[in-house]
Amino acid sequence: MIVSTDGPTIRQAWWITVVLGMASYLDAAAIAGTGTALVLYQKPLGLSGGDIGLLSALLTFSIAIGALVGGRLGDRFGRRRVFALTMILFALGALLLTLALTPSFIYIGLVVLGLASGADLPVSLSMIGEAAPAARRGQMIGLSHGLWVVGIVATILIGISFGALGETGARVIYAHLLVVSILVLIFRAGIPESAKWKRAEDTRTASIAVGGGTDIGALKQLLSSRFIVPVVALGLFFAIANISANTNGQFQTYVYVNVAGLDVPTASLFGLISIGVGFVSLFMFMRLVDGERTRQFMLWGAALLATVGFLLPAVLGVHAGTIITSTILYSVGGGIIGEPMYKVWSQEIIPVLFRSSVQGVTIAFTRTIAAVVALVTPAIIATGATNLYWFLTGTTVVAAALGLFWLPRFRRADDEAGIDETGSVAIHAAPSTSSVIPGTATK
């Protein structure tokens, strides 16, 4: 499907959402797939336990750096150039990992893969938000998040099907990433530059030329603008909400087996069930997020479910019944008032010329916080498993408070850039019946 440069139709916007949303699929599949592939490569390539830990951290760090760099490049040079380059780099990294003959292949391949994946995320998300009609923006962003879950499921199925093949299974995992990234690159060839970004960039360039101003750069303007407060709010919300999601994902099996006394197959079964419940939650999100009243109702319900989910094992003790219930409740609540809402708010609150950069910064910040918390989580569990759930209850309550009382108060940003009296770019807020101004909250 070739998308018109005059702006996408509804059908074309959905196509853009799927093709650009594959960034989330590849990100999830790369992270989950690497966790399995490194174990399968361990003996054939002589990887030590230290190597596996270092490589896992290296992938996470590379994604964070990629998000910072890619987000900035996407605002400065356009969405299309960046999301084409990132897929080429991703395919190169996947190729190195598929053909790995020595540990050096793994180290180089994961760095390239992580940088490409991280750089693609903020740019692709911005493009989806800019292509989507306002009345369906939340739905389309929700679909892109659903593709992240599909990436995890696909990796699990590949692991089940080919894990017994050892080294060959690892190559299949990365070959899958290679093939998908090449297909995505081909499909993206028919997608033109974001019309909203191009208009905003043209206005910025014209204002500098006509007014004799100096191009100080979008990021420097952001740091001195009234939008810096919403940026801080977004970063805090995403980082704190992601602590619960990331910890629950990384250590759920550990708690099931080592604390609740269940076996790995049973833990895996409930993991798959939670993913299924997560899909139901995502469907609810897509149906309710674009309505003002339905969104608030949804957020309050999600916050309650996510909080109760962690509170139950904290109060009643960690055993099979409480953590299974916790898994189900958090799959519903956390699947709404977390990353999906961050993605929606980042499109609504931040103007076009700042959007990709802000998402890059907040994604990198969130991944870094998650990595730090993961380092201390085993120590928290060692003091008592209920302490972990009290900790997760606390982070969930704080994130919910930010999402219920602070972020909804920021006025939505316009999708265009204006020119102020000095000839430099000024980002103006969209008309609203509310008296709220960007960067401040109502009293």
GUKEFI-933255 format. One record per residue (C-alpha): residue number from 0; x, z, y. Coordinates in steps of 0.25 Angstrom, whole numbers, m for minus. Layout:
<rs>
R; resi; X; Z; Y
R; NUM; X; Z; Y
...
</rs>
This chain:
<rs>
R; resi; X; Z; Y
R; 0; 0; 0; 0
R; 1; 6; m4; 14
R; 2; 2; 5; 25
R; 3; m1; 0; 38
R; 4; 8; 3; 50
R; 5; m4; 5; 58
R; 6; m8; 18; 51
R; 7; m13; 21; 37
R; 8; m27; 20; 32
R; 9; m33; 32; 24
R; 10; m29; 25; 11
R; 11; m15; 22; 16
R; 12; m13; 36; 21
R; 13; m16; 41; 7
R; 14; m6; 31; 1
R; 15; 4; 36; 11
R; 16; 1; 51; 7
R; 17; 4; 48; m8
R; 18; 17; 39; m5
R; 19; 23; 49; 5
R; 20; 17; 61; m3
R; 21; 26; 57; m14
R; 22; 37; 65; m7
R; 23; 30; 77; m11
R; 24; 29; 72; m25
R; 25; 44; 69; m26
R; 26; 48; 82; m19
R; 27; 40; 90; m29
R; 28; 45; 82; m41
R; 29; 59; 83; m37
R; 30; 59; 98; m36
R; 31; 51; 101; m48
R; 32; 58; 89; m56
R; 33; 72; 94; m52
R; 34; 69; 108; m58
R; 35; 67; 102; m71
R; 36; 77; 91; m71
R; 37; 89; 100; m68
R; 38; 86; 108; m80
R; 39; 85; 95; m88
R; 40; 98; 91; m82
R; 41; 105; 104; m84
R; 42; 112; 102; m97
R; 43; 115; 87; m97
R; 44; 121; 88; m83
R; 45; 127; 101; m84
R; 46; 119; 108; m73
R; 47; 121; 123; m72
R; 48; 111; 133; m68
R; 49; 118; 134; m55
R; 50; 117; 119; m53
R; 51; 102; 119; m56
R; 52; 100; 130; m45
R; 53; 109; 123; m35
R; 54; 102; 109; m38
R; 55; 88; 115; m36
R; 56; 92; 122; m23
R; 57; 99; 109; m18
R; 58; 86; 101; m20
R; 59; 78; 111; m12
R; 60; 88; 111; m1
R; 61; 89; 96; m1
R; 62; 74; 95; 1
R; 63; 75; 104; 13
R; 64; 86; 96; 19
R; 65; 79; 83; 16
R; 66; 66; 88; 23
R; 67; 73; 92; 36
R; 68; 80; 79; 37
R; 69; 69; 70; 32
R; 70; 59; 77; 41
R; 71; 67; 74; 53
R; 72; 70; 60; 50
R; 73; 56; 57; 47
R; 74; 52; 61; 61
R; 75; 64; 54; 68
R; 76; 64; 41; 60
R; 77; 50; 40; 54
R; 78; 43; 43; 41
R; 79; 45; 30; 34
R; 80; 60; 29; 35
R; 81; 62; 43; 29
R; 82; 52; 43; 18
R; 83; 58; 29; 13
R; 84; 73; 35; 13
R; 85; 69; 48; 6
R; 86; 63; 41; m5
R; 87; 75; 32; m7
R; 88; 84; 45; m7
R; 89; 74; 52; m16
R; 90; 75; 41; m26
R; 91; 90; 41; m25
R; 92; 91; 56; m28
R; 93; 81; 54; m40
R; 94; 90; 43; m46
R; 95; 102; 52; m45
R; 96; 95; 63; m52
R; 97; 89; 54; m63
R; 98; 103; 48; m66
R; 99; 110; 61; m65
R; 100; 123; 61; m73
R; 101; 130; 73; m67
R; 102; 126; 85; m59
R; 103; 131; 78; m46
R; 104; 119; 68; m48
R; 105; 109; 80; m48
R; 106; 115; 86; m35
R; 107; 115; 74; m27
R; 108; 102; 69; m33
R; 109; 95; 82; m29
R; 110; 100; 82; m15
R; 111; 96; 68; m13
R; 112; 82; 70; m19
R; 113; 80; 83; m11
R; 114; 84; 77; 2
R; 115; 75; 65; 0
R; 116; 63; 73; m5
R; 117; 64; 83; 7
R; 118; 66; 72; 17
R; 119; 54; 65; 12
R; 120; 44; 76; 12
R; 121; 42; 79; 27
R; 122; 42; 64; 31
R; 123; 32; 60; 20
R; 124; 23; 71; 23
R; 125; 23; 67; 38
R; 126; 20; 53; 35
R; 127; 8; 58; 26
R; 128; 3; 66; 37
R; 129; 4; 55; 48
R; 130; m2; 45; 39
R; 131; m14; 53; 35
R; 132; m27; 53; 43
R; 133; m29; 67; 50
R; 134; m42; 69; 42
R; 135; m34; 68; 29
R; 136; m20; 72; 32
R; 137; m22; 85; 24
R; 138; m27; 78; 12
R; 139; m15; 68; 12
R; 140; m5; 79; 14
R; 141; m11; 87; 3
R; 142; m10; 75; m6
R; 143; 5; 74; m3
R; 144; 6; 88; m7
R; 145; m1; 85; m20
R; 146; 10; 75; m23
R; 147; 20; 87; m23
R; 148; 12; 94; m34
R; 149; 11; 81; m42
R; 150; 26; 80; m41
R; 151; 27; 93; m48
R; 152; 17; 89; m59
R; 153; 24; 76; m61
R; 154; 38; 83; m63
R; 155; 32; 94; m73
R; 156; 26; 83; m81
R; 157; 39; 75; m81
R; 158; 46; 88; m85
R; 159; 36; 90; m97
R; 160; 37; 76; m102
R; 161; 52; 74; m100
R; 162; 59; 88; m99
R; 163; 62; 88; m114
R; 164; 71; 76; m112
R; 165; 82; 84; m105
R; 166; 90; 76; m96
R; 167; 81; 64; m97
R; 168; 70; 72; m92
R; 169; 77; 76; m80
R; 170; 80; 61; m77
R; 171; 65; 58; m79
R; 172; 62; 68; m69
R; 173; 71; 62; m58
R; 174; 68; 48; m63
R; 175; 53; 51; m60
R; 176; 57; 55; m45
R; 177; 65; 42; m44
R; 178; 54; 33; m48
R; 179; 43; 40; m39
R; 180; 52; 40; m27
R; 181; 55; 25; m29
R; 182; 40; 22; m30
R; 183; 37; 31; m18
R; 184; 48; 23; m10
R; 185; 41; 10; m13
R; 186; 27; 15; m10
R; 187; 33; 21; 4
R; 188; 38; 7; 8
R; 189; 24; 3; 12
R; 190; 22; 15; 21
R; 191; 25; 12; 36
R; 192; 30; 23; 46
R; 193; 21; 34; 50
R; 194; 12; 28; 61
R; 195; 11; 42; 68
R; 196; 26; 44; 67
R; 197; 29; 31; 73
R; 198; 20; 33; 85
R; 199; 25; 46; 88
R; 200; 40; 41; 87
R; 201; 37; 29; 96
R; 202; 31; 39; 106
R; 203; 43; 48; 105
R; 204; 53; 36; 107
R; 205; 45; 30; 118
R; 206; 44; 43; 126
R; 207; 59; 44; 125
R; 208; 61; 30; 130
R; 209; 51; 31; 141
R; 210; 53; 45; 146
R; 211; 68; 44; 145
R; 212; 68; 57; 136
R; 213; 78; 61; 126
R; 214; 75; 60; 111
R; 215; 77; 75; 107
R; 216; 71; 73; 93
R; 217; 58; 77; 87
R; 218; 64; 90; 81
R; 219; 70; 95; 94
R; 220; 57; 92; 101
R; 221; 50; 100; 90
R; 222; 59; 112; 91
R; 223; 55; 113; 106
R; 224; 40; 109; 105
R; 225; 28; 118; 102
R; 226; 27; 112; 88
R; 227; 39; 121; 84
R; 228; 29; 133; 81
R; 229; 20; 125; 71
R; 230; 33; 120; 64
R; 231; 37; 135; 62
R; 232; 23; 138; 57
R; 233; 24; 126; 47
R; 234; 38; 130; 42
R; 235; 34; 145; 40
R; 236; 21; 141; 33
R; 237; 27; 131; 24
R; 238; 39; 139; 20
R; 239; 31; 152; 18
R; 240; 20; 145; 10
R; 241; 30; 138; 1
R; 242; 37; 151; m3
R; 243; 25; 154; m11
R; 244; 23; 140; m17
R; 245; 38; 138; m20
R; 246; 40; 152; m26
R; 247; 27; 151; m34
R; 248; 32; 137; m39
R; 249; 46; 141; m42
R; 250; 44; 154; m49
R; 251; 30; 153; m55
R; 252; 35; 150; m69
R; 253; 46; 161; m68
R; 254; 35; 171; m65
R; 255; 26; 166; m76
R; 256; 37; 167; m86
R; 257; 46; 179; m82
R; 258; 35; 188; m76
R; 259; 22; 185; m82
R; 260; 27; 182; m96
R; 261; 22; 168; m97
R; 262; 29; 156; m104
R; 263; 34; 144; m96
R; 264; 24; 134; m102
R; 265; 13; 144; m97
R; 266; 19; 145; m84
R; 267; 20; 130; m83
R; 268; 6; 128; m87
R; 269; 1; 137; m76
R; 270; 10; 129; m66
R; 271; 3; 116; m70
R; 272; m10; 123; m68
R; 273; m6; 128; m54
R; 274; m2; 114; m51
R; 275; m16; 109; m55
R; 276; m22; 120; m46
R; 277; m13; 115; m35
R; 278; m19; 101; m36
R; 279; m33; 107; m34
R; 280; m28; 115; m22
R; 281; m22; 103; m16
R; 282; m36; 95; m18
R; 283; m43; 106; m10
R; 284; m32; 106; 0
R; 285; m34; 91; 2
R; 286; m49; 92; 3
R; 287; m49; 104; 13
R; 288; m36; 103; 22
R; 289; m41; 92; 32
R; 290; m53; 100; 37
R; 291; m51; 112; 47
R; 292; m60; 121; 41
R; 293; m58; 118; 26
R; 294; m43; 119; 29
R; 295; m44; 133; 34
R; 296; m53; 137; 22
R; 297; m43; 131; 12
R; 298; m31; 138; 18
R; 299; m38; 152; 18
R; 300; m42; 150; 4
R; 301; m28; 145; 0
R; 302; m21; 156; 7
R; 303; m30; 166; m1
R; 304; m28; 160; m14
R; 305; m13; 159; m13
R; 306; m11; 173; m8
R; 307; m20; 179; m19
R; 308; m12; 171; m29
R; 309; 1; 178; m26
R; 310; m6; 191; m23
R; 311; m12; 193; m37
R; 312; 1; 194; m45
R; 313; 7; 202; m33
R; 314; m4; 213; m34
R; 315; m8; 212; m49
R; 316; 6; 209; m55
R; 317; 12; 197; m60
R; 318; 7; 192; m74
R; 319; 1; 180; m80
R; 320; m13; 182; m74
R; 321; m9; 184; m60
R; 322; 2; 173; m59
R; 323; m7; 163; m65
R; 324; m18; 167; m55
R; 325; m8; 166; m44
R; 326; m3; 153; m48
R; 327; m17; 147; m48
R; 328; m21; 153; m34
R; 329; m8; 149; m27
R; 330; m9; 135; m33
R; 331; m22; 134; m25
R; 332; m19; 142; m12
R; 333; m4; 139; m11
R; 334; m7; 124; m13
R; 335; m15; 124; 0
R; 336; m9; 134; 10
R; 337; 5; 130; 8
R; 338; 13; 116; 8
R; 339; 0; 107; 9
R; 340; m4; 114; 22
R; 341; 10; 114; 27
R; 342; 10; 99; 25
R; 343; m3; 98; 32
R; 344; 0; 107; 44
R; 345; 14; 100; 46
R; 346; 7; 87; 48
R; 347; m4; 93; 57
R; 348; 4; 102; 66
R; 349; 17; 94; 68
R; 350; 18; 81; 76
R; 351; 23; 68; 70
R; 352; 37; 68; 76
R; 353; 40; 82; 71
R; 354; 32; 82; 58
R; 355; 42; 77; 48
R; 356; 53; 85; 54
R; 357; 45; 98; 54
R; 358; 41; 96; 40
R; 359; 55; 93; 36
R; 360; 59; 107; 42
R; 361; 48; 115; 37
R; 362; 50; 109; 23
R; 363; 65; 112; 23
R; 364; 62; 126; 28
R; 365; 52; 128; 17
R; 366; 60; 123; 6
R; 367; 72; 132; 11
R; 368; 63; 145; 11
R; 369; 58; 142; m3
R; 370; 72; 140; m8
R; 371; 76; 154; m2
R; 372; 64; 161; m7
R; 373; 66; 155; m21
R; 374; 80; 162; m21
R; 375; 74; 176; m19
R; 376; 61; 174; m28
R; 377; 68; 178; m41
R; 378; 73; 191; m34
R; 379; 59; 194; m29
R; 380; 53; 192; m43
R; 381; 64; 201; m49
R; 382; 58; 212; m40
R; 383; 45; 210; m46
R; 384; 36; 198; m48
R; 385; 25; 204; m40
R; 386; 34; 204; m28
R; 387; 35; 189; m29
R; 388; 20; 188; m28
R; 389; 20; 198; m16
R; 390; 30; 189; m9
R; 391; 22; 176; m12
R; 392; 9; 183; m7
R; 393; 17; 186; 6
R; 394; 22; 172; 8
R; 395; 8; 166; 5
R; 396; 1; 175; 15
R; 397; 11; 172; 26
R; 398; 10; 157; 23
R; 399; m5; 158; 23
R; 400; m5; 165; 36
R; 401; 3; 155; 43
R; 402; m6; 144; 37
R; 403; m19; 151; 41
R; 404; m16; 156; 54
R; 405; m4; 149; 61
R; 406; m3; 134; 56
R; 407; m18; 130; 58
R; 408; m17; 135; 73
R; 409; m7; 124; 77
R; 410; m14; 112; 83
R; 411; m12; 98; 75
R; 412; m1; 90; 81
R; 413; m3; 75; 86
R; 414; 3; 64; 78
R; 415; 8; 57; 90
R; 416; 20; 60; 100
R; 417; 17; 61; 115
R; 418; 26; 60; 127
R; 419; 28; 71; 137
R; 420; 31; 70; 151
R; 421; 46; 70; 149
R; 422; 46; 58; 140
R; 423; 49; 65; 127
R; 424; 40; 66; 115
R; 425; 29; 77; 116
R; 426; 21; 80; 104
R; 427; 6; 83; 107
R; 428; m4; 90; 100
R; 429; m17; 83; 95
R; 430; m30; 86; 102
R; 431; m37; 98; 97
R; 432; m49; 106; 100
R; 433; m40; 118; 98
R; 434; m32; 125; 109
R; 435; m20; 126; 99
R; 436; m8; 120; 104
R; 437; 4; 115; 95
R; 438; 14; 126; 92
R; 439; 4; 138; 95
R; 440; m7; 145; 88
R; 441; m20; 149; 93
R; 442; m23; 164; 95
</rs>
